[in-house]
Amino acid sequence: MKIIVADDYYSNRFLVSEILKSLGHEFIEVENGKQALEALERYNDIDLVFMDIEMPVMSGLEAMKHIRESFVYPKSNIPIIALTAHNPGIFAEDCTRQGFNQTLVKPYSIDKIAELLKLYSKI
Ligand SMILES: [Mg+2]
């Protein structure tokens, strides 16, 4: 799969990217929501977006809403996974209600990410 990893913290991006690399996926790292939109505009073969919620310039929530409302299908429908350190439960529910497909809660692990990608991989 080809995946956008959007997070303002280098160490978070690095960890997710290293896991994706070890699983054999391609990835594009960006630092804020605006750059995530630009990457999604530029490439036509993105399969999924990992989107941190809190980022400068444009938050993950704003970027996700922009994708859902302003991009043309099928890009408007791309799986967007919220990255968060928050406790799951109510927060995760809120994220999916807003338009995220699901949340990935820290700490990230290879098993967690492999399992998640299996759900969204093309057959
Ligand atoms: Mg952040």
Backbone and ligand atoms as CSV (ligand in chain L), in Angstrom:
chain,resi,resn,atom,element,x,y,z
A,1,MET,N,N,0.840,-1.192,0.000
A,1,MET,CA,C,0.000,0.000,0.000
A,1,MET,C,C,0.880,1.250,0.000
A,2,LYS,N,N,0.299,2.380,-0.429
A,2,LYS,CA,C,1.000,3.659,-0.380
A,2,LYS,C,C,0.250,4.564,0.598
A,3,ILE,N,N,0.976,5.027,1.598
A,3,ILE,CA,C,0.338,5.621,2.764
A,3,ILE,C,C,0.931,6.985,3.097
A,4,ILE,N,N,0.066,7.959,3.418
A,4,ILE,CA,C,0.543,9.262,3.897
A,4,ILE,C,C,0.609,9.214,5.422
A,5,VAL,N,N,1.745,9.612,5.983
A,5,VAL,CA,C,1.913,9.677,7.436
A,5,VAL,C,C,2.032,11.153,7.810
A,6,ALA,N,N,0.979,11.695,8.429
A,6,ALA,CA,C,0.964,13.114,8.795
A,6,ALA,C,C,1.063,13.259,10.307
A,7,ASP,N,N,2.186,13.815,10.768
A,7,ASP,CA,C,2.368,14.067,12.197
A,7,ASP,C,C,3.426,15.158,12.332
A,8,ASP,N,N,3.194,16.097,13.250
A,8,ASP,CA,C,4.162,17.184,13.398
A,8,ASP,C,C,5.409,16.749,14.171
A,9,TYR,N,N,5.317,15.642,14.910
A,9,TYR,CA,C,6.491,15.177,15.654
A,9,TYR,C,C,7.295,14.180,14.844
A,10,TYR,N,N,8.550,14.521,14.654
A,10,TYR,CA,C,9.433,13.664,13.865
A,10,TYR,C,C,9.471,12.240,14.420
A,11,SER,N,N,9.577,12.094,15.722
A,11,SER,CA,C,9.706,10.751,16.312
A,11,SER,C,C,8.466,9.901,16.066
A,12,ASN,N,N,7.285,10.529,16.067
A,12,ASN,CA,C,6.052,9.778,15.760
A,12,ASN,C,C,6.024,9.326,14.310
A,13,ARG,N,N,6.385,10.254,13.415
A,13,ARG,CA,C,6.424,9.903,11.984
A,13,ARG,C,C,7.426,8.786,11.742
A,14,PHE,N,N,8.579,8.939,12.373
A,14,PHE,CA,C,9.656,7.978,12.186
A,14,PHE,C,C,9.206,6.580,12.607
A,15,LEU,N,N,8.569,6.491,13.761
A,15,LEU,CA,C,8.140,5.192,14.271
A,15,LEU,C,C,7.118,4.540,13.337
A,16,VAL,N,N,6.090,5.298,12.948
A,16,VAL,CA,C,5.070,4.743,12.044
A,16,VAL,C,C,5.700,4.366,10.710
A,17,SER,N,N,6.562,5.229,10.191
A,17,SER,CA,C,7.198,4.958,8.896
A,17,SER,C,C,8.086,3.723,8.938
A,18,GLU,N,N,8.821,3.564,10.027
A,18,GLU,CA,C,9.681,2.380,10.160
A,18,GLU,C,C,8.839,1.104,10.176
A,19,ILE,N,N,7.701,1.160,10.854
A,19,ILE,CA,C,6.807,-0.001,10.892
A,19,ILE,C,C,6.271,-0.283,9.492
A,20,LEU,N,N,5.851,0.777,8.787
A,20,LEU,CA,C,5.329,0.594,7.423
A,20,LEU,C,C,6.397,0.018,6.507
A,21,LYS,N,N,7.617,0.524,6.673
A,21,LYS,CA,C,8.730,0.037,5.856
A,21,LYS,C,C,8.947,-1.452,6.103
A,22,SER,N,N,8.943,-1.835,7.368
A,22,SER,CA,C,9.197,-3.243,7.705
A,22,SER,C,C,8.077,-4.155,7.210
A,23,LEU,N,N,6.876,-3.575,7.024
A,23,LEU,CA,C,5.755,-4.368,6.510
A,23,LEU,C,C,5.708,-4.339,4.986
A,24,GLY,N,N,6.633,-3.599,4.373
A,24,GLY,CA,C,6.727,-3.587,2.914
A,24,GLY,C,C,5.838,-2.561,2.229
A,25,HIS,N,N,5.388,-1.547,2.976
A,25,HIS,CA,C,4.536,-0.513,2.387
A,25,HIS,C,C,5.354,0.720,2.014
A,26,GLU,N,N,4.828,1.486,1.057
A,26,GLU,CA,C,5.426,2.770,0.706
A,26,GLU,C,C,4.768,3.843,1.558
A,27,PHE,N,N,5.488,4.937,1.810
A,27,PHE,CA,C,4.884,5.999,2.613
A,27,PHE,C,C,5.439,7.363,2.227
A,28,ILE,N,N,4.651,8.383,2.512
A,28,ILE,CA,C,5.055,9.769,2.313
A,28,ILE,C,C,4.857,10.463,3.649
A,29,GLU,N,N,5.918,11.071,4.171
A,29,GLU,CA,C,5.819,11.757,5.469
A,29,GLU,C,C,5.526,13.236,5.265
A,30,VAL,N,N,4.555,13.757,6.014
A,30,VAL,CA,C,4.261,15.192,6.002
A,30,VAL,C,C,4.079,15.676,7.437
A,31,GLU,N,N,4.180,17.012,7.617
A,31,GLU,CA,C,4.243,17.562,8.972
A,31,GLU,C,C,2.983,18.259,9.453
A,32,ASN,N,N,2.024,18.448,8.557
A,32,ASN,CA,C,0.773,19.079,8.998
A,32,ASN,C,C,-0.347,18.727,8.025
A,33,GLY,N,N,-1.555,19.149,8.369
A,33,GLY,CA,C,-2.715,18.793,7.566
A,33,GLY,C,C,-2.667,19.369,6.156
A,34,LYS,N,N,-2.107,20.571,6.040
A,34,LYS,CA,C,-2.033,21.213,4.724
A,34,LYS,C,C,-1.147,20.400,3.791
A,35,GLN,N,N,-0.022,19.948,4.319
A,35,GLN,CA,C,0.876,19.123,3.499
A,35,GLN,C,C,0.229,17.777,3.154
A,36,ALA,N,N,-0.598,17.270,4.051
A,36,ALA,CA,C,-1.301,16.010,3.769
A,36,ALA,C,C,-2.253,16.200,2.589
A,37,LEU,N,N,-2.963,17.344,2.571
A,37,LEU,CA,C,-3.872,17.637,1.454
A,37,LEU,C,C,-3.099,17.756,0.145
A,38,GLU,N,N,-1.947,18.431,0.211
A,38,GLU,CA,C,-1.123,18.612,-0.992
A,38,GLU,C,C,-0.641,17.265,-1.531
A,39,ALA,N,N,-0.220,16.389,-0.625
A,39,ALA,CA,C,0.260,15.065,-1.045
A,39,ALA,C,C,-0.875,14.253,-1.661
A,40,LEU,N,N,-2.053,14.347,-1.048
A,40,LEU,CA,C,-3.195,13.589,-1.564
A,40,LEU,C,C,-3.644,14.137,-2.926
A,41,GLU,N,N,-3.485,15.448,-3.111
A,41,GLU,CA,C,-3.800,16.048,-4.404
A,41,GLU,C,C,-2.821,15.580,-5.474
A,42,ARG,N,N,-1.551,15.537,-5.096
A,42,ARG,CA,C,-0.478,15.262,-6.057
A,42,ARG,C,C,-0.466,13.816,-6.535
A,43,TYR,N,N,-0.692,12.889,-5.623
A,43,TYR,CA,C,-0.585,11.466,-5.977
A,43,TYR,C,C,-1.969,10.838,-6.152
A,44,ASN,N,N,-2.059,9.967,-7.157
A,44,ASN,CA,C,-3.351,9.325,-7.403
A,44,ASN,C,C,-3.377,7.869,-6.943
A,45,ASP,N,N,-2.324,7.451,-6.243
A,45,ASP,CA,C,-2.256,6.041,-5.836
A,45,ASP,C,C,-2.117,5.880,-4.319
A,46,ILE,N,N,-2.620,6.865,-3.578
A,46,ILE,CA,C,-2.583,6.761,-2.115
A,46,ILE,C,C,-3.733,5.851,-1.661
A,47,ASP,N,N,-3.415,4.929,-0.761
A,47,ASP,CA,C,-4.429,3.975,-0.287
A,47,ASP,C,C,-5.012,4.338,1.075
A,48,LEU,N,N,-4.238,5.088,1.856
A,48,LEU,CA,C,-4.671,5.331,3.235
A,48,LEU,C,C,-3.868,6.505,3.812
A,49,VAL,N,N,-4.478,7.197,4.791
A,49,VAL,CA,C,-3.786,8.310,5.454
A,49,VAL,C,C,-3.784,8.082,6.959
A,50,PHE,N,N,-2.597,8.152,7.563
A,50,PHE,CA,C,-2.490,8.226,9.024
A,50,PHE,C,C,-2.402,9.700,9.375
A,51,MET,N,N,-3.352,10.188,10.176
A,51,MET,CA,C,-3.456,11.627,10.421
A,51,MET,C,C,-3.452,11.928,11.916
A,52,ASP,N,N,-2.371,12.566,12.365
A,52,ASP,CA,C,-2.324,13.058,13.737
A,52,ASP,C,C,-3.429,14.107,13.895
A,53,ILE,N,N,-4.012,14.212,15.072
A,53,ILE,CA,C,-5.097,15.183,15.286
A,53,ILE,C,C,-4.527,16.587,15.485
A,54,GLU,N,N,-3.576,16.697,16.400
A,54,GLU,CA,C,-3.062,18.029,16.739
A,54,GLU,C,C,-1.774,18.314,15.976
A,55,MET,N,N,-1.893,19.225,15.014
A,55,MET,CA,C,-0.739,19.653,14.220
A,55,MET,C,C,-0.860,21.144,13.968
A,56,PRO,N,N,0.277,21.839,13.827
A,56,PRO,CA,C,0.221,23.267,13.495
A,56,PRO,C,C,-0.189,23.465,12.036
A,57,VAL,N,N,-0.452,24.708,11.656
A,57,VAL,CA,C,-0.848,25.125,10.300
A,57,VAL,C,C,-2.260,24.633,9.973
A,58,MET,N,N,-2.463,23.310,9.943
A,58,MET,CA,C,-3.800,22.751,9.765
A,58,MET,C,C,-3.886,21.448,10.536
A,59,SER,N,N,-4.876,21.354,11.405
A,59,SER,CA,C,-5.015,20.164,12.253
A,59,SER,C,C,-5.492,18.964,11.431
A,60,GLY,N,N,-5.358,17.796,12.016
A,60,GLY,CA,C,-5.816,16.582,11.357
A,60,GLY,C,C,-7.316,16.571,11.146
A,61,LEU,N,N,-8.018,17.168,12.097
A,61,LEU,CA,C,-9.481,17.221,11.985
A,61,LEU,C,C,-9.897,18.091,10.790
A,62,GLU,N,N,-9.286,19.267,10.680
A,62,GLU,CA,C,-9.582,20.160,9.548
A,62,GLU,C,C,-9.237,19.511,8.220
A,63,ALA,N,N,-8.067,18.863,8.177
A,63,ALA,CA,C,-7.614,18.230,6.933
A,63,ALA,C,C,-8.570,17.114,6.526
A,64,MET,N,N,-8.964,16.297,7.508
A,64,MET,CA,C,-9.886,15.194,7.223
A,64,MET,C,C,-11.207,15.747,6.679
A,65,LYS,N,N,-11.721,16.809,7.317
A,65,LYS,CA,C,-13.000,17.381,6.857
A,65,LYS,C,C,-12.881,17.939,5.452
A,66,HIS,N,N,-11.744,18.551,5.172
A,66,HIS,CA,C,-11.527,19.092,3.830
A,66,HIS,C,C,-11.517,17.962,2.793
A,67,ILE,N,N,-10.860,16.870,3.134
A,67,ILE,CA,C,-10.815,15.716,2.213
A,67,ILE,C,C,-12.227,15.181,1.979
A,68,ARG,N,N,-12.976,15.005,3.046
A,68,ARG,CA,C,-14.333,14.448,2.940
A,68,ARG,C,C,-15.273,15.365,2.158
A,69,GLU,N,N,-15.104,16.685,2.322
A,69,GLU,CA,C,-16.068,17.625,1.740
A,69,GLU,C,C,-15.654,18.184,0.385
A,70,SER,N,N,-14.343,18.292,0.147
A,70,SER,CA,C,-13.910,19.019,-1.050
A,70,SER,C,C,-13.170,18.184,-2.088
A,71,PHE,N,N,-12.709,17.016,-1.724
A,71,PHE,CA,C,-12.022,16.195,-2.715
A,71,PHE,C,C,-13.046,15.421,-3.541
A,72,VAL,N,N,-12.615,15.037,-4.728
A,72,VAL,CA,C,-13.496,14.296,-5.634
A,72,VAL,C,C,-13.358,12.807,-5.327
A,73,TYR,N,N,-14.471,12.079,-5.373
A,73,TYR,CA,C,-14.456,10.641,-5.180
A,73,TYR,C,C,-13.535,10.007,-6.225
A,74,PRO,N,N,-12.687,9.010,-5.940
A,74,PRO,CA,C,-12.655,8.252,-4.690
A,74,PRO,C,C,-11.756,8.834,-3.599
A,75,LYS,N,N,-11.038,9.951,-3.911
A,75,LYS,CA,C,-10.140,10.499,-2.879
A,75,LYS,C,C,-10.910,10.957,-1.641
A,76,SER,N,N,-12.133,11.443,-1.844
A,76,SER,CA,C,-12.942,11.914,-0.719
A,76,SER,C,C,-13.275,10.788,0.252
A,77,ASN,N,N,-13.141,9.573,-0.253
A,77,ASN,CA,C,-13.554,8.400,0.516
A,77,ASN,C,C,-12.371,7.616,1.082
A,78,ILE,N,N,-11.184,8.159,0.936
A,78,ILE,CA,C,-9.972,7.427,1.335
A,78,ILE,C,C,-9.995,7.124,2.843
A,79,PRO,N,N,-9.533,5.930,3.241
A,79,PRO,CA,C,-9.473,5.651,4.672
A,79,PRO,C,C,-8.524,6.626,5.381
A,80,ILE,N,N,-9.021,7.282,6.411
A,80,ILE,CA,C,-8.197,8.197,7.213
A,80,ILE,C,C,-8.236,7.717,8.660
A,81,ILE,N,N,-7.045,7.384,9.165
A,81,ILE,CA,C,-6.922,6.853,10.516
A,81,ILE,C,C,-6.356,7.940,11.421
A,82,ALA,N,N,-7.086,8.283,12.477
A,82,ALA,CA,C,-6.618,9.297,13.417
A,82,ALA,C,C,-5.533,8.721,14.320
A,83,LEU,N,N,-4.428,9.456,14.426
A,83,LEU,CA,C,-3.358,9.055,15.353
A,83,LEU,C,C,-3.545,9.849,16.631
A,84,THR,N,N,-3.556,9.174,17.738
A,84,THR,CA,C,-3.792,9.890,18.987
A,84,THR,C,C,-3.176,9.213,20.190
A,85,ALA,N,N,-2.839,10.033,21.182
A,85,ALA,CA,C,-2.337,9.506,22.440
A,85,ALA,C,C,-3.481,9.398,23.444
A,86,HIS,N,N,-4.635,9.943,23.037
A,86,HIS,CA,C,-5.772,9.952,23.963
A,86,HIS,C,C,-6.278,8.549,24.240
A,87,ASN,N,N,-6.970,8.450,25.330
A,87,ASN,CA,C,-7.618,7.205,25.664
A,87,ASN,C,C,-8.687,6.905,24.626
A,88,PRO,N,N,-8.825,5.645,24.224
A,88,PRO,CA,C,-9.892,5.328,23.270
A,88,PRO,C,C,-11.277,5.499,23.901
A,89,GLY,N,N,-12.248,4.782,23.440
A,89,GLY,CA,C,-13.582,4.925,24.028
A,89,GLY,C,C,-14.297,6.107,23.428
A,90,ILE,N,N,-14.681,7.037,24.277
A,90,ILE,CA,C,-15.485,8.177,23.833
A,90,ILE,C,C,-14.766,8.951,22.730
A,91,PHE,N,N,-13.465,9.139,22.911
A,91,PHE,CA,C,-12.709,9.913,21.929
A,91,PHE,C,C,-12.731,9.250,20.556
A,92,ALA,N,N,-12.522,7.942,20.535
A,92,ALA,CA,C,-12.517,7.198,19.271
A,92,ALA,C,C,-13.880,7.298,18.591
A,93,GLU,N,N,-14.910,7.203,19.400
A,93,GLU,CA,C,-16.278,7.300,18.885
A,93,GLU,C,C,-16.495,8.653,18.224
A,94,ASP,N,N,-16.005,9.696,18.903
A,94,ASP,CA,C,-16.141,11.045,18.386
A,94,ASP,C,C,-15.391,11.191,17.063
A,95,CYS,N,N,-14.194,10.610,16.988
A,95,CYS,CA,C,-13.400,10.687,15.750
A,95,CYS,C,C,-14.135,10.056,14.579
A,96,THR,N,N,-14.721,8.906,14.792
A,96,THR,CA,C,-15.395,8.230,13.687
A,96,THR,C,C,-16.687,8.971,13.327
A,97,ARG,N,N,-17.323,9.558,14.327
A,97,ARG,CA,C,-18.532,10.338,14.047
A,97,ARG,C,C,-18.173,11.550,13.168
A,98,GLN,N,N,-16.998,12.117,13.417
A,98,GLN,CA,C,-16.567,13.289,12.647
A,98,GLN,C,C,-16.168,12.935,11.219
A,99,GLY,N,N,-15.780,11.668,10.972
A,99,GLY,CA,C,-15.407,11.302,9.607
A,99,GLY,C,C,-14.141,10.479,9.462
A,100,PHE,N,N,-13.437,10.265,10.570
A,100,PHE,CA,C,-12.298,9.354,10.510
A,100,PHE,C,C,-12.822,7.916,10.423
A,101,ASN,N,N,-12.063,7.047,9.781
A,101,ASN,CA,C,-12.481,5.646,9.705
A,101,ASN,C,C,-12.303,4.949,11.045
A,102,GLN,N,N,-11.180,5.235,11.685
A,102,GLN,CA,C,-10.957,4.731,13.030
A,102,GLN,C,C,-9.763,5.442,13.637
A,103,THR,N,N,-9.438,5.107,14.877
A,103,THR,CA,C,-8.287,5.735,15.527
A,103,THR,C,C,-7.223,4.695,15.802
A,104,LEU,N,N,-5.982,5.157,15.780
A,104,LEU,CA,C,-4.847,4.323,16.174
A,104,LEU,C,C,-4.242,4.998,17.398
A,105,VAL,N,N,-4.286,4.296,18.511
A,105,VAL,CA,C,-3.873,4.885,19.779
A,105,VAL,C,C,-2.448,4.474,20.114
A,106,LYS,N,N,-1.659,5.445,20.564
A,106,LYS,CA,C,-0.293,5.165,21.010
A,106,LYS,C,C,-0.342,4.270,22.243
A,107,PRO,N,N,0.613,3.405,22.516
A,107,PRO,CA,C,1.824,3.202,21.715
A,107,PRO,C,C,1.552,2.371,20.465
A,108,TYR,N,N,2.193,2.749,19.357
A,108,TYR,CA,C,2.038,2.023,18.111
A,108,TYR,C,C,2.870,0.750,18.165
A,109,SER,N,N,2.375,-0.295,17.526
A,109,SER,CA,C,3.163,-1.519,17.445
A,109,SER,C,C,2.988,-2.086,16.048
A,110,ILE,N,N,3.924,-2.930,15.684
A,110,ILE,CA,C,3.889,-3.541,14.364
A,110,ILE,C,C,2.611,-4.374,14.203
A,111,ASP,N,N,2.238,-5.090,15.259
A,111,ASP,CA,C,1.043,-5.937,15.200
A,111,ASP,C,C,-0.219,-5.102,15.002
A,112,LYS,N,N,-0.307,-4.014,15.769
A,112,LYS,CA,C,-1.475,-3.140,15.691
A,112,LYS,C,C,-1.625,-2.571,14.276
A,113,ILE,N,N,-0.524,-2.100,13.717
A,113,ILE,CA,C,-0.574,-1.471,12.397
A,113,ILE,C,C,-0.806,-2.514,11.295
A,114,ALA,N,N,-0.172,-3.675,11.432
A,114,ALA,CA,C,-0.365,-4.739,10.435
A,114,ALA,C,C,-1.828,-5.172,10.403
A,115,GLU,N,N,-2.410,-5.311,11.574
A,115,GLU,CA,C,-3.812,-5.719,11.708
A,115,GLU,C,C,-4.736,-4.689,11.052
A,116,LEU,N,N,-4.455,-3.428,11.347
A,116,LEU,CA,C,-5.267,-2.331,10.817
A,116,LEU,C,C,-5.183,-2.281,9.285
A,117,LEU,N,N,-3.970,-2.416,8.755
A,117,LEU,CA,C,-3.798,-2.300,7.292
A,117,LEU,C,C,-4.463,-3.462,6.566
A,118,LYS,N,N,-4.505,-4.601,7.241
A,118,LYS,CA,C,-5.158,-5.769,6.639
A,118,LYS,C,C,-6.628,-5.437,6.334
A,119,LEU,N,N,-7.242,-4.666,7.223
A,119,LEU,CA,C,-8.643,-4.273,7.057
A,119,LEU,C,C,-8.867,-3.401,5.830
A,120,TYR,N,N,-7.855,-2.576,5.503
A,120,TYR,CA,C,-8.037,-1.591,4.451
A,120,TYR,C,C,-7.304,-1.923,3.159
A,121,SER,N,N,-6.605,-3.052,3.138
A,121,SER,CA,C,-5.839,-3.382,1.931
A,121,SER,C,C,-6.771,-3.819,0.812
A,122,LYS,N,N,-6.363,-3.480,-0.403
A,122,LYS,CA,C,-7.156,-3.875,-1.569
A,122,LYS,C,C,-6.960,-5.361,-1.810
A,123,ILE,N,N,-8.001,-5.995,-2.279
A,123,ILE,CA,C,-7.892,-7.432,-2.537
A,123,ILE,C,C,-7.523,-7.653,-4.013
L,1,MG,MG,MG,0.781,16.377,16.919
